[in-house]
Amino acid sequence: MDQIIQVEAPARLHLGFLDLQGDLGRRFGGIGVSLKEIQTRVECTCSTEFSAKGPDSERALKYARRLLSMMGRQDAVSIKIHQAIPQHAGLGSGTQMALAVGTAVNRLFKLGLTSYEIAEKLARGGRSGIGIGSFEQGGFLVDGGRGDGDQLPPIVARHPFPEHWRIVLLMERSDREGLSGEAERQAFGTLPEFPASDAAHLCRLTLMRILPSLLESDLSGFAQGIGELQDKIGDYFAPAQGGRFSHLNIMHLLKQAKQLGFQGVGQSSWGPTGFILTDSETQAHALVRKLQPVDAGLELRIVGGSNRGHRLTVVAGMEETESRHEELRSRTRT
C-alpha cells in the first residue's frame, strides 16, 4: 500500500506580547503554552491529483499546493483531516494546520525541510514564534521577537508546564472570530506607540516572576504575573477589539473568576477564547460549576498543558513507526 503520513499538532494559547515598542531592534516577543486536548490531526498520501476532505480542508489543500510548488515538485497529495483546531479562535489553528500538512508533505516526498523552513515557505510565524515552538516541542514557551532580518522569532526559553495544573477555556460556539489576516495587520497599524517603560516592565515581569514561579510550580506567582501582563496588553489592544477582551460574555465570566480569587485570567491572542489558570482538575471543575449557568453560545472546557510537540506516524503496509518531537533542539540557521 502507499505510504501514509499522519501528523498530530497541539493547539496553543498565546498569553501575551512582551515588547510592542521594538526600540532594541526586536519587536513583539511573547509567551505561550501548548494544550493537550485540542489538536489538528491530518493524514496525507501520494495521489495523482490534489484532494482534501474534513474540517478546514481548503486551507490544508492550499498549504500542500504551495509547499510542493515552492519546492518545484509536480506531485499531488490526498489529505484527510480527522480533527482541526477551531479557526481564528486564538488557538493557533493556521500555524498548526500549515505545519502539520507541511510536515506530512515534507516526510512523504523527503524534502529535507525543518519546521522553521516549512513555516517560512507557508508564511507562518512572522509575528510570533510560539506556534512553531509549540509544534516542535510543546511546554511553556518564550520567543525573542522579530528582528530586522528575515529569520522567524526564535524560542529563547522552554520549560515543562506543571502536569497537575489545569486551564479552563472559555470558548465561543458560534462563528464569531478574533482578528486575523488583513484585519489584524490593519489593527496593528492603528494602535499608538507602545511605551518603552511598559515593555521593560513586561520583560522584567516574565523573567523575575512568571518563569521562576513556573519552575517552582507556584501557581499564585505565575497567575499574578500572567494576569498583570494580560491586563496591560489587553488595555493596549482595547481600541482595536472593543475592550480589554473581544467577547462581552467571556469578559463577564473572567471578571467572575477574578472575584472568586483567580488571578491568572485572560484572552489568547485576539480571542475570542478566554482562559483561567487553576491548580488542579478538582479546582477546575469546582470553578466551572460556580461559573454556570453561562451564555448558551459559550463552552467551558478543561484542558492541561502539553509538554511534547507534534507526533508524526508513518504507516507503510503493515508497519507503523512514530516520531515524537519533545525536546528542545538547537539549530544553526543562516
C-alpha positions, 0 to 999 in steps of 0.5 A: 500500500502507499505510504501514509503520513499522519501528523498530530499538532497541539493547539496553543494559547498565546498569553501575551506580547512582551515588547510592542515598542521594538526600540532594541531592534526586536519587536513583539516577543511573547509567551505561550503554552501548548494544550493537550486536548485540542489538536489538528490531526491530518493524514496525507498520501501520494495521489495523482491529483490534489484532494482534501476532505474534513474540517478546514480542508481548503486551507490544508489543500492550499498549504500542500499546493504551495509547499510542493510548488515552492519546492518545484515538485509536480506531485499531488497529495490526498489529505484527510483531516480527522480533527482541526483546531477551531479557526481564528479562535486564538488557538493557533489553528493556521500555524498548526494546520500549515505545519502539520500538512507541511510536515506530512508533505515534507516526510512523504516526498523527503524534502529535507525541510525543518519546521522553521523552513516549512513555516517560512515557505507557508508564511507562518510565524512572522509575528510570533514564534510560539506556534512553531515552538509549540509544534516542535516541542510543546511546554511553556514557551518564550520567543525573542521577537522579530528582528530586522532580518528575515529569520522567524522569532526564535524560542529563547526559553522552554520549560515543562508546564506543571502536569497537575495544573489545569486551564479552563477555556472559555470558548465561543460556539458560534462563528464569531472570530478574533482578528486575523489576516488583513484585519489584524495587520490593519489593527496593528497599524492603528494602535499608538506607540507602545511605551518603552517603560511598559515593555521593560516592565513586561520583560522584567515581569516574565523573567523575575516572576512568571518563569521562576514561579513556573519552575517552582510550580507556584501557581499564585506567582505565575497567575499574578504575573500572567494576569498583570501582563494580560491586563496591560496588553489587553488595555493596549489592544482595547481600541482595536477589539472593543475592550480589554477582551473581544467577547462581552460574555467571556469578559463577564465570566473572567471578571467572575473568576477574578472575584472568586480569587483567580488571578491568572485570567485572560484572552489568547491572542485576539480571542475570542477564547478566554482562559483561567489558570487553576491548580488542579482538575478538582479546582477546575471543575469546582470553578466551572460549576460556580461559573454556570449557568453561562451564555448558551453560545459559550463552552467551558472546557478543561484542558492541561498543558502539553509538554511534547510537540507534534507526533508524526506516524508513518504507516507503510503496509503493515508497519507503523513507526512514530516520531515524537518531537519533545525536546528542545533542539538547537539549530544553526540557521543562516 
